[in-house]
Amino acid sequence: MGTRWPEVAVAAFLLALAALVIADSLRVGIGWADDGPRSGYFPFYIGLMLAGSSGWVLIKALIAWKKTSPVFAEREQIALVMAMLLPMTIYVGAIWLLGIYVASFALIGYFMRRHGKFGWPLSAAVAVGVPLVFFVVFERWFLVPLPKGPLERLIGL
């Protein structure tokens, strides 16, 4: 696959995202209030910059449509991307089902064993330690609750 379709797709997506940011910024107000800028002021200008840059890329890609484009990615490169994308997608769904701590334990352990080729003791220690540190920092110190699953509810967290 050449680079033209990915460039057009990403530019069109970012242009739509910019339009959404601009529209919502206009809804909440982009001017100045007595106490400073309204909540849509900065997002509005960021949306304008995003629209300008993505629109420019989209126009350039459409103008150069007939020219040959370099290869976007080889099969092996796409396989490497999918080796990261699929587990991360499963992780997002697992957070909803299992909670962030159990899902993070599984993801970290998987990546350390599969891609890092680390041994079981180190993989288990890091897979337990990282969610534990996040629990202490967010839940105990900052008092920010993170998504919990059935295991956390079972042990009363």
N, C-alpha and C positions, 0 to 999 in steps of 0.2 A: 504494500500500500504506500502511495506517495504521501507527501506532506500536505497536499492541498486540502483533503477532506478533514483531517484533524485541525488544521488551521482555521478553516471555515466554521467547523462545529464549535470549537472553543471560543472563537471570536463572537459568534452569534450568541452563544450561551452567556458570555460576559456582557455583551451588549444588552441582552434581556435583563440580566441582573442589575446592570447600571440603570436601566429604565425603571426597574422596581425600586431601587434606592432613591432615585430622583423623585419618583411619584410619592413615595412615602415621606420623604423629606419635605416636599411641598405640603403634604397633608398636615404635618405637625408644625410646620413653620420654619422658614429659613432666614428670617430677619433677626433683628436685635430687639430684645426686651429691655426693661429697665435694669435688670440685673445681669445683662450680658447676652450672648448669642442664644437663640432658641435651639431646641434640641435637634432640629433638622439642618442647622447651618453648616456644620462641618461635613456630615454625610452627603449633603447636596453637592458640595464642591468635589468631594471624592468621587461621587457618582458621575459628575461631569467629566472628570479626568479619566475615569474608567470607560465611559462611553466614547470619549474621543480616541483613546488609544485602541480600544477593541474595534471601533468603527474603522479606524485607519488600517488595522491588520485585515479586517474583513474586506475592505475595498481593494487593498493590495492583492489579496489572495484571489479575489474574483477577477481582477484585471489580468493577472498572470495565469488564468485558468488553463489556457491552451498550451502553455509551455510545459515541458517535462519537469516534473518535480523530483527531488531526491527521495530516496526510500525513507519512510518515516521510522520504521523499526524492523529489524530482522526477526525471524520467528523465535530465536533464542532470547532476544531482548524482551519480546512480549511475554515469553514464558517466565522470565525473571520478574517482570512487573506483576504477572498474575500470581506468582508464588508469594507476593506480599499482599496483593489486593484481596484475594479470596479469604485468607485467614483474618484480615482486618475487617472484612465485611461480616464474616461469621462472628467476630468479636463484638461488633456493634449490636448484632441481634442477641448475642449471649448476655450482654449487659442488661438488656430488657428482661430476659428470662431468668438469669442466674444472679444478677447484681454485678457491680463493677469489680468487686474483690475476687470473686471466684473466676469471672471471665478473664481478669488480668492475670491471675495465677496461671490459668490454662494457656493464655497467649504467650506470656513470657517463657513459660516452660517449653512450649512448642518451638518458639523461635530459637531458644538457646540450644535445644537438642537438635532440631532439624537443620537450621542454617548456621548456627555457631559451632556445632559439633562438640559442645561442652559435655562433660560427664554428668551423671545423675546427681551426685551430691551438690555440685555447684549450681546446676540448673534448678534443683529443688530449693536451695537456700535463697537464690535470687528471686525465684518465682514466689516464694513466701514472703521474703523480706521487703520487696518493693510495695506490694499492696498493704503490708503492715505499716510501713512508713507513711504511705498515703493516708491510711486510716488515722494514724496518730496526728499527722499534720492537719488534715482537713476536718475530721470529725471531732477531735479532742481540742486541738489548739485554736483553730479558726471557727469551730462550731458550724461548719458547712456540711450538711448531710449529703452523702453521695448515694446513688441508686443501690438499693439493697435487694438481695434475692432471698429465696426460701432458706438457704443455709444461715445467712446472717440473722434472719428473723427467728430461726430455730434456736440459735445460741444467745439470742437476746441483744443483738447489737443495734 
